[in-house]
Amino acid sequence: MVADVESRRQALLTLRRDLHSHPEVSWQEHRTTSVVMERLEAAGVRVRAMAGSGAIADVGAADPRVRIALRADLDALPVEEVTGLPFASRQQGVCHACGHDVHTVAVLGAGLALASLQDQLESRGIGVRLIFQPAEESIPGGAHKVVEGGWVEGVDRILAVHCDPSIDVGTIGLKVGPITAASDSVHVTLSGRGGHTSRPHLTQDLTFALGKVVTDVPAALSRRLDPRSGTALVWGAVRAGSVANVIPSRGECVGTLRMLDSETWATTGPLIEEIVHAVVSPYGVTAEVRHIKGVPPVDNDPAAISAMTAAASAVLGPAAVVPTKQSLGGEDLGWLLADVPGAMARLGTRTPGGATHELHQGDLVVDEESVLIGAKFLAASLLNSVGADGLV
């Protein structure tokens, strides 16, 4: 028995290392999908491929009285890995800087553990759906594909984890209500008459106008919105020109708009466009604003958090549950929870006494014990979700 447990443990860690060394960006997760499907099929689990990438698997009762879904995201980021790990990314410029390899193997491990309880699940009328979603890091993201494919129809609750390198491995961060923020993409393109930098008065000095957009639009937005909405417009890329003595005729800035409040999020798009046009008007340039709705906040259901709390206490001990705050990070699980109640927990990945890493950075290292803890915690959370008469 001990040998079997150790064998399953090593198999999950080996799989996670394999996925980590072969990362794939959004919508290109073909190898990752195939590896996941092969593992599930080898265990006799019913699994179907989504078109392109992604997979859905079902365990337990075929026609259940209650169905709980576990969701993982498959994609990596276009970031160069600099960890120096022996199983570091083999794909130049791409790595699992957000820990989705951990999420994927945690859900897979939970699914395989639950598959070993197939007879018990069938007798209790419990269905388990494993959702391996592509393109969480894209806007619009892969959650839309899951919804449009009908994969959340008939699901009563959705559970997920997300790596949190700010808390120790063996701890689980839980919070009722919104745990992430709404997040959109904002792309501003300016065009106008360029020319020589010695004669800016004969141009529309697009570079100067772009600088005003970068600084003045976030400032004006902060004065037009309720500060309690926690709004933050931050630019990640600014591009204009290529030489020192030429005023370009085109430039752009691209960033993210994030906010804690769903109601404010629903009405902010037209306001951004209004402010951009007002800021550039004195310079005579033309502005094109593309505001793309990204994700709503992940809003954790109280009953789902209750089940997760009980599971964490049972698997890891009462001290394992730690409070956590709503962040400005975005997660497209929010779209799934708009249709089905559920919750996302923060999975501690920091080695006790070790370095605190940041997500979306090429030096992210997670304590591998978190992979196994994530699997146990998700399986226990699912079982704690189901009582004799349905959901607890």
C-alpha positions, -999 to +999 in steps of 0.1 A: +000+000+000+028+024+010+046+015-023+014+023-043+010+057-027+046+066-033+043+054-069+013+076-075+030+105-059+061+102-081+040+097-112+022+131-105+055+149-098+070+134-130+040+145-150+042+180-136+079+183-145+071+170-180+044+197-185+066+223-170+094+216-195+070+217-224+049+248-220+024+260-246+008+294-249-029+301-252-048+281-278-017+261-287-019+236-258-020+206-281+007+185-265-005+193-230-040+182-239-028+150-254-007+141-223-036+148-200-060+127-221-036+098-224-033+096-186-070+097-181-078+072-208-051+048-193-071+049-160-103+041-178-118+076-175-142+089-201-125+119-218-134+141-248-112+166-266-124+201-272-119+215-307-083+227-310-071+222-274-085+214-240-104+184-227-134+173-207-135+142-186-163+126-165-160+103-135-187+087-114-224+084-122-233+088-159-266+104-150-259+119-116-282+135-091-255+161-085-224+170-106-193+189-093-167+202-117-130+207-110-114+232-134-077+236-145-061+259-170-035+246-194-017+275-210+017+291-203+030+326-208+053+342-234+079+347-207+115+334-207+122+311-178+153+319-157+149+294-128+178+271-138+157+241-128+167+208-144+132+205-158+130+242-169+111+251-201+126+238-233+106+263-253+124+296-257+104+326-246+076+305-230+072+292-195+047+283-168+051+316-149+016+314-135+017+278-122-009+264-146+011+232-148+005+228-111-033+234-116-034+209-144-017+181-125-036+189-093-070+184-111-057+154-129-045+138-097-078+146-080-097+131-109-076+099-109-081+095-071-119+100-075-119+075-104-106+049-080-139+055-061-160+049-092-184+024-076-189+046-045-196+077-067-221+057-089-239+043-059-243+079-044-253+094-077-223+117-078-208+129-111-174+145-114-165+167-144-129+176-150-125+207-171-090+212-187-095+247-201-073+263-227-063+300-229-069+314-195-042+340-201-060+354-233-087+380-237-112+367-246-102+336-228-109+299-230-137+300-204-160+313-232-152+281-251-162+260-221-195+278-217-203+278-255-195+241-256-222+234-230-197+219-206-210+236-175-246+227-183-259+203-156-230+212-133-240+222-097-207+236-085-173+244-099-141+242-078-106+254-086-072+264-071-047+290-081-010+290-071-001+316-045+036+320-040+031+345-011+019+318+013+036+286+024+030+252+009+005+233+031-017+264+035-049+273+016-061+308+012-099+311+014-123+340+011-161+343+007-171+368-021-149+384-048-114+371-046-101+385-079-108+416-100-124+424-133-097+428-159-099+443-194-075+451-223-071+487-234-053+496-266-049+532-277-035+540-312-026+576-321-020+588-357-011+622-370+013+643-390+049+635-382+081+653-391+115+666-379+121+671-342+135+705-350+101+717-362+075+702-338+052+732-345+048+718-381+037+684-368+011+671-344+039+658-321+023+624-316+050+612-291+042+640-268+005+633-271+011+596-264+029+606-232-001+626-221-023+596-227+000+574-206+000+598-177-033+618-179-058+591-188-053+570-156-052+602-135-085+615-150-101+581-146-093+581-109-113+613-106-143+602-126-149+569-108-158+560-072-124+553-055-141+524-037-142+506-071-104+500-068-098+510-104-063+507-119-054+515-155-017+504-160+002+504-193+024+474-201+036+485-236+042+519-251+056+522-287+063+552-309+091+560-334+125+544-338+150+573-341+158+604-320+152+631-346+120+620-362+085+626-348+065+595-358+031+595-374+019+566-354+021+553-318+003+531-293+000+521-257-015+489-245-025+481-209-050+466-186-079+481-168-087+464-135-113+470-108-128+454-078-164+464-084-185+446-110-211+474-113-184+500-121-168+476-145-199+473-166-200+510-174-164+521-177-157+514-214-173+545-229-157+567-202-122+556-211-128+565-248-142+599-237-112+607-216-086+596-243-102+619-269-103+648-245-066+643-236-054+643-272-077+669-286-053+699-280-026+681-301-047+675-332-039+638-334-065+611-342-071+585-315-085+550-318-095+532-286-101+495-283-115+484-250-119+447-248-139+432-220-118+406-203-131+388-172-154+396-143-143+390-107-143+355-094-170+356-068-167+327-043-199+311-032-202+308+007-214+271+005-184+262-017-160+279+006-175+260+035-168+227+017-133+238+009-127+249+045-138+215+058-116+198+032-085+218+040-089+211+077-094+174+072-065+170+047-040+195+061-052+204+096-072+234+110-042+257+109-039+252+071-068+276+063-055+312+061-074+344+053-068+360+019-078+393+003-093+403-030-066+410-055-065+430-087-055+400-107-079+387-133-091+351-138-115+339-164-130+314-140-152+344-133-171+337-165-178+301-154-190+312-120-214+336-136-234+306-146-226+281-119-218+287-082-184+277-070-151+289-056-114+293-062-089+287-034-053+300-032-029+271-031+003+279-011+034+272-031+062+289-011+087+267+006+087+276+043+116+300+050+122+302+013+120+331-012+087+347-020+082+347-058+059+367-080+035+352-106+041+361-142+078+363-137+104+340-153+120+331-119+088+316-104+096+284-085+069+265-066+074+239-039+065+206-056+046+194-026+019+219-036+011+196-066+002+167-044-016+189-018-036+205-046-048+171-058-058+159-023-075+192-014-096+193-046-107+157-042-116+163-006-134+195-014-155+177-040-165+150-016-172+176+011-195+193-013-219+164-015-242+153+013-268+126+015-294+147-002-272+167-026-250+198-021-242+207+015 
